[in-house]
Amino acid sequence: MRIMIVSDAWLPQVNGVVRSLLETVRELRASGHQVALITPLGGEHDAGDGFRTLPLPSYPDIRIALFPYRQVAQRLAAFSPQAVHIATEGPLGWAARRWCLRHGQPFSTAYHTRFPEYVAARIRLPLAISYAFMRRFHAPAAAVMAPTPSIVRALRQRGFGNVVLWGRGVDTTLFSPGERERLDSAPPRFVYIGRVAVEKNIEAFLQLELPGSKWVVGEGPQLEELRQRYPAVHFAGVFPQHELARFYRAADVFVFPSLTDTFGLVLLEAMACGTPVAAYPVAGPLDVAGDSGGGVLHQDLRSACLQALALDRQQVRQVAERFSWAAATQQFEAHLHPRPLGEQEGMAFTAGGGR
């Protein structure tokens, strides 16, 4: 099958959306599918080099395409996809949506990020306004893929249609138990890995009175502010994915203070390394860890951190082994809505006009 994936999030960004798409593309190609991507900056030969971009406000390291419709239309027409998946609600996503509607091409979308809550955390925009925008974007999709049962239910309750489950996996070879290289700080070591931004609620972790030491691994717009406000915390900076395993292994507890993530791949990565997680009992942690023994969820995050210290690391690893990218990609493939082959071959695609 010829599958086109359109995403405003791509390399060199390092986040859950990009990692999910990278793994999904790898699995799809391993199964014999022909997969192409349209992205802002590229990262591989078939990706979207050439778009004019500008930095996303408050996220200067994230660039979004500027007036991309004509180029998106040309690339879709040239590839003549049997199935189109629109991963994000940014300019590229809107351009691909427009092209698909013009040409009668069914498409699927994904709900990776709780943007209404993110926006509310930054500029206090009412959730009703943001969710109306999101419903409009996803309404024509044949399937709206959400990462957990909790998010599926939440979207349906907010009036989204055609919502289906597309789970996530973890690379249990890269993220695995091993030598626990000790971080240069007092034990026990509580570690957060991820984007350093207000929507991640990191201060809920940094403000806790905990024994030992705290670590933050990652970068983002709130990094310098938090570094100045919490001088006792160890801020390690950003590392490529293949180097993160040593931080996960060295941690005694992985702390996930977010209240807005739809899944939290870092939870799986930590558990795959045998490190128990501490988090709030909200969507994401409830679906990934729950009462599985992989972590402790509690409204009192300090209590969760302290209780997680007692968990068996071997049992924590076993929880992560239940998740695989192969199974997740099978779900993804099942939710695609390809145009029937005969109709596809007989249709003359054109790029369409205007921006």
NORJOKA-V723493 format. One record per residue. N is the residue number from 1. RES is the residue in one small letter. OMEGA is omega in whole degrees, 0 to 359 (999 if undefined). BURIAL is 1 if it has 16 or more other ideal C-beta (glycine too) atoms within 10 Angstrom, else 0. Layout:
n=N res=RES omega=OMEGA burial=BURIAL
n=N res=RES omega=OMEGA burial=BURIAL
//
This chain:
n=1 res=m omega=174 burial=0
n=2 res=r omega=185 burial=0
n=3 res=i omega=174 burial=1
n=4 res=m omega=177 burial=1
n=5 res=i omega=182 burial=1
n=6 res=v omega=183 burial=1
n=7 res=s omega=173 burial=1
n=8 res=d omega=177 burial=1
n=9 res=a omega=180 burial=1
n=10 res=w omega=178 burial=1
n=11 res=l omega=10 burial=0
n=12 res=p omega=175 burial=0
n=13 res=q omega=175 burial=1
n=14 res=v omega=179 burial=1
n=15 res=n omega=184 burial=1
n=16 res=g omega=179 burial=1
n=17 res=v omega=182 burial=1
n=18 res=v omega=181 burial=1
n=19 res=r omega=178 burial=1
n=20 res=s omega=180 burial=1
n=21 res=l omega=178 burial=1
n=22 res=l omega=181 burial=1
n=23 res=e omega=180 burial=1
n=24 res=t omega=177 burial=1
n=25 res=v omega=179 burial=1
n=26 res=r omega=180 burial=0
n=27 res=e omega=180 burial=1
n=28 res=l omega=180 burial=1
n=29 res=r omega=178 burial=0
n=30 res=a omega=178 burial=0
n=31 res=s omega=176 burial=0
n=32 res=g omega=179 burial=0
n=33 res=h omega=174 burial=1
n=34 res=q omega=186 burial=0
n=35 res=v omega=173 burial=1
n=36 res=a omega=182 burial=1
n=37 res=l omega=169 burial=1
n=38 res=i omega=184 burial=1
n=39 res=t omega=184 burial=1
n=40 res=p omega=188 burial=1
n=41 res=l omega=181 burial=1
n=42 res=g omega=185 burial=1
n=43 res=g omega=174 burial=1
n=44 res=e omega=191 burial=0
n=45 res=h omega=183 burial=0
n=46 res=d omega=182 burial=1
n=47 res=a omega=197 burial=1
n=48 res=g omega=173 burial=1
n=49 res=d omega=170 burial=0
n=50 res=g omega=178 burial=0
n=51 res=f omega=168 burial=1
n=52 res=r omega=184 burial=0
n=53 res=t omega=172 burial=1
n=54 res=l omega=182 burial=0
n=55 res=p omega=177 burial=0
n=56 res=l omega=179 burial=0
n=57 res=p omega=181 burial=0
n=58 res=s omega=175 burial=0
n=59 res=y omega=187 burial=0
n=60 res=p omega=180 burial=0
n=61 res=d omega=176 burial=0
n=62 res=i omega=182 burial=1
n=63 res=r omega=180 burial=1
n=64 res=i omega=183 burial=1
n=65 res=a omega=182 burial=1
n=66 res=l omega=181 burial=0
n=67 res=f omega=189 burial=0
n=68 res=p omega=193 burial=1
n=69 res=y omega=186 burial=1
n=70 res=r omega=181 burial=0
n=71 res=q omega=178 burial=1
n=72 res=v omega=180 burial=1
n=73 res=a omega=180 burial=1
n=74 res=q omega=183 burial=0
n=75 res=r omega=175 burial=1
n=76 res=l omega=180 burial=1
n=77 res=a omega=181 burial=1
n=78 res=a omega=182 burial=0
n=79 res=f omega=181 burial=1
n=80 res=s omega=187 burial=0
n=81 res=p omega=169 burial=1
n=82 res=q omega=179 burial=1
n=83 res=a omega=178 burial=1
n=84 res=v omega=174 burial=1
n=85 res=h omega=180 burial=1
n=86 res=i omega=191 burial=1
n=87 res=a omega=188 burial=1
n=88 res=t omega=185 burial=1
n=89 res=e omega=180 burial=1
n=90 res=g omega=183 burial=1
n=91 res=p omega=178 burial=1
n=92 res=l omega=178 burial=1
n=93 res=g omega=179 burial=1
n=94 res=w omega=179 burial=1
n=95 res=a omega=179 burial=1
n=96 res=a omega=177 burial=1
n=97 res=r omega=180 burial=1
n=98 res=r omega=181 burial=0
n=99 res=w omega=181 burial=1
n=100 res=c omega=180 burial=1
n=101 res=l omega=179 burial=0
n=102 res=r omega=188 burial=0
n=103 res=h omega=179 burial=1
n=104 res=g omega=181 burial=0
n=105 res=q omega=175 burial=1
n=106 res=p omega=179 burial=1
n=107 res=f omega=174 burial=1
n=108 res=s omega=175 burial=1
n=109 res=t omega=177 burial=1
n=110 res=a omega=175 burial=1
n=111 res=y omega=182 burial=1
n=112 res=h omega=194 burial=1
n=113 res=t omega=179 burial=1
n=114 res=r omega=183 burial=1
n=115 res=f omega=179 burial=1
n=116 res=p omega=178 burial=1
n=117 res=e omega=178 burial=1
n=118 res=y omega=181 burial=1
n=119 res=v omega=179 burial=1
n=120 res=a omega=180 burial=1
n=121 res=a omega=185 burial=1
n=122 res=r omega=186 burial=0
n=123 res=i omega=176 burial=0
n=124 res=r omega=175 burial=0
n=125 res=l omega=181 burial=0
n=126 res=p omega=181 burial=0
n=127 res=l omega=182 burial=0
n=128 res=a omega=180 burial=0
n=129 res=i omega=182 burial=0
n=130 res=s omega=181 burial=1
n=131 res=y omega=175 burial=1
n=132 res=a omega=177 burial=0
n=133 res=f omega=182 burial=0
n=134 res=m omega=178 burial=1
n=135 res=r omega=179 burial=0
n=136 res=r omega=181 burial=0
n=137 res=f omega=188 burial=1
n=138 res=h omega=187 burial=1
n=139 res=a omega=182 burial=0
n=140 res=p omega=186 burial=0
n=141 res=a omega=176 burial=1
n=142 res=a omega=176 burial=1
n=143 res=a omega=175 burial=1
n=144 res=v omega=186 burial=1
n=145 res=m omega=179 burial=1
n=146 res=a omega=193 burial=1
n=147 res=p omega=182 burial=1
n=148 res=t omega=176 burial=1
n=149 res=p omega=179 burial=0
n=150 res=s omega=180 burial=1
n=151 res=i omega=176 burial=1
n=152 res=v omega=181 burial=1
n=153 res=r omega=182 burial=0
n=154 res=a omega=180 burial=1
n=155 res=l omega=178 burial=1
n=156 res=r omega=179 burial=0
n=157 res=q omega=179 burial=0
n=158 res=r omega=172 burial=0
n=159 res=g omega=176 burial=0
n=160 res=f omega=177 burial=1
n=161 res=g omega=176 burial=0
n=162 res=n omega=180 burial=1
n=163 res=v omega=182 burial=1
n=164 res=v omega=183 burial=0
n=165 res=l omega=169 burial=0
n=166 res=w omega=184 burial=1
n=167 res=g omega=181 burial=1
n=168 res=r omega=180 burial=1
n=169 res=g omega=178 burial=1
n=170 res=v omega=176 burial=1
n=171 res=d omega=185 burial=1
n=172 res=t omega=172 burial=1
n=173 res=t omega=178 burial=0
n=174 res=l omega=180 burial=0
n=175 res=f omega=187 burial=1
n=176 res=s omega=176 burial=1
n=177 res=p omega=180 burial=1
n=178 res=g omega=180 burial=0
n=179 res=e omega=182 burial=0
n=180 res=r omega=178 burial=1
n=181 res=e omega=187 burial=0
n=182 res=r omega=173 burial=0
n=183 res=l omega=186 burial=1
n=184 res=d omega=179 burial=0
n=185 res=s omega=184 burial=1
n=186 res=a omega=174 burial=0
n=187 res=p omega=351 burial=0
n=188 res=p omega=185 burial=1
n=189 res=r omega=179 burial=1
n=190 res=f omega=190 burial=1
n=191 res=v omega=169 burial=1
n=192 res=y omega=176 burial=1
n=193 res=i omega=180 burial=1
n=194 res=g omega=181 burial=1
n=195 res=r omega=181 burial=1
n=196 res=v omega=185 burial=1
n=197 res=a omega=188 burial=1
n=198 res=v omega=183 burial=1
n=199 res=e omega=178 burial=1
n=200 res=k omega=173 burial=1
n=201 res=n omega=187 burial=1
n=202 res=i omega=182 burial=1
n=203 res=e omega=176 burial=0
n=204 res=a omega=176 burial=0
n=205 res=f omega=186 burial=1
n=206 res=l omega=181 burial=1
n=207 res=q omega=184 burial=0
n=208 res=l omega=171 burial=1
n=209 res=e omega=183 burial=0
n=210 res=l omega=173 burial=1
n=211 res=p omega=175 burial=0
n=212 res=g omega=188 burial=0
n=213 res=s omega=180 burial=1
n=214 res=k omega=178 burial=1
n=215 res=w omega=173 burial=1
n=216 res=v omega=180 burial=1
n=217 res=v omega=180 burial=1
n=218 res=g omega=178 burial=1
n=219 res=e omega=180 burial=1
n=220 res=g omega=187 burial=1
n=221 res=p omega=182 burial=1
n=222 res=q omega=189 burial=1
n=223 res=l omega=185 burial=1
n=224 res=e omega=178 burial=0
n=225 res=e omega=182 burial=0
n=226 res=l omega=178 burial=1
n=227 res=r omega=180 burial=0
n=228 res=q omega=184 burial=0
n=229 res=r omega=184 burial=0
n=230 res=y omega=184 burial=1
n=231 res=p omega=180 burial=0
n=232 res=a omega=180 burial=0
n=233 res=v omega=178 burial=1
n=234 res=h omega=177 burial=0
n=235 res=f omega=188 burial=1
n=236 res=a omega=183 burial=0
n=237 res=g omega=185 burial=0
n=238 res=v omega=181 burial=1
n=239 res=f omega=174 burial=1
n=240 res=p omega=187 burial=0
n=241 res=q omega=186 burial=0
n=242 res=h omega=179 burial=0
n=243 res=e omega=184 burial=0
n=244 res=l omega=184 burial=1
n=245 res=a omega=182 burial=1
n=246 res=r omega=176 burial=1
n=247 res=f omega=177 burial=1
n=248 res=y omega=182 burial=1
n=249 res=r omega=183 burial=1
n=250 res=a omega=181 burial=1
n=251 res=a omega=171 burial=1
n=252 res=d omega=175 burial=1
n=253 res=v omega=173 burial=1
n=254 res=f omega=185 burial=1
n=255 res=v omega=183 burial=1
n=256 res=f omega=187 burial=1
n=257 res=p omega=185 burial=1
n=258 res=s omega=175 burial=1
n=259 res=l omega=190 burial=1
n=260 res=t omega=181 burial=1
n=261 res=d omega=179 burial=1
n=262 res=t omega=180 burial=1
n=263 res=f omega=183 burial=1
n=264 res=g omega=179 burial=1
n=265 res=l omega=181 burial=1
n=266 res=v omega=176 burial=1
n=267 res=l omega=179 burial=1
n=268 res=l omega=181 burial=1
n=269 res=e omega=178 burial=1
n=270 res=a omega=182 burial=1
n=271 res=m omega=178 burial=1
n=272 res=a omega=176 burial=1
n=273 res=c omega=179 burial=1
n=274 res=g omega=184 burial=1
n=275 res=t omega=180 burial=1
n=276 res=p omega=182 burial=1
n=277 res=v omega=173 burial=1
n=278 res=a omega=185 burial=1
n=279 res=a omega=173 burial=1
n=280 res=y omega=179 burial=1
n=281 res=p omega=181 burial=0
n=282 res=v omega=178 burial=1
n=283 res=a omega=186 burial=1
n=284 res=g omega=177 burial=1
n=285 res=p omega=179 burial=1
n=286 res=l omega=182 burial=1
n=287 res=d omega=184 burial=1
n=288 res=v omega=184 burial=1
n=289 res=a omega=180 burial=1
n=290 res=g omega=178 burial=0
n=291 res=d omega=186 burial=0
n=292 res=s omega=188 burial=0
n=293 res=g omega=178 burial=0
n=294 res=g omega=180 burial=1
n=295 res=g omega=179 burial=1
n=296 res=v omega=177 burial=1
n=297 res=l omega=184 burial=1
n=298 res=h omega=176 burial=1
n=299 res=q omega=174 burial=0
n=300 res=d omega=186 burial=0
n=301 res=l omega=177 burial=1
n=302 res=r omega=178 burial=1
n=303 res=s omega=178 burial=0
n=304 res=a omega=180 burial=1
n=305 res=c omega=184 burial=1
n=306 res=l omega=179 burial=1
n=307 res=q omega=181 burial=1
n=308 res=a omega=179 burial=1
n=309 res=l omega=185 burial=1
n=310 res=a omega=184 burial=0
n=311 res=l omega=180 burial=1
n=312 res=d omega=186 burial=0
n=313 res=r omega=178 burial=1
n=314 res=q omega=178 burial=0
n=315 res=q omega=178 burial=0
n=316 res=v omega=178 burial=1
n=317 res=r omega=182 burial=1
n=318 res=q omega=177 burial=0
n=319 res=v omega=181 burial=1
n=320 res=a omega=182 burial=1
n=321 res=e omega=178 burial=0
n=322 res=r omega=184 burial=0
n=323 res=f omega=179 burial=1
n=324 res=s omega=177 burial=1
n=325 res=w omega=178 burial=1
n=326 res=a omega=180 burial=0
n=327 res=a omega=180 burial=0
n=328 res=a omega=181 burial=1
n=329 res=t omega=174 burial=1
n=330 res=q omega=175 burial=0
n=331 res=q omega=180 burial=0
n=332 res=f omega=182 burial=1
n=333 res=e omega=181 burial=1
n=334 res=a omega=182 burial=0
n=335 res=h omega=175 burial=1
n=336 res=l omega=180 burial=1
n=337 res=h omega=182 burial=1
n=338 res=p omega=172 burial=1
n=339 res=r omega=177 burial=1
n=340 res=p omega=190 burial=0
n=341 res=l omega=181 burial=0
n=342 res=g omega=179 burial=0
n=343 res=e omega=180 burial=0
n=344 res=q omega=183 burial=1
n=345 res=e omega=183 burial=0
n=346 res=g omega=185 burial=0
n=347 res=m omega=178 burial=0
n=348 res=a omega=180 burial=0
n=349 res=f omega=172 burial=1
n=350 res=t omega=185 burial=0
n=351 res=a omega=184 burial=0
n=352 res=g omega=186 burial=1
n=353 res=g omega=171 burial=0
n=354 res=g omega=177 burial=0
n=355 res=r omega=999 burial=0
//
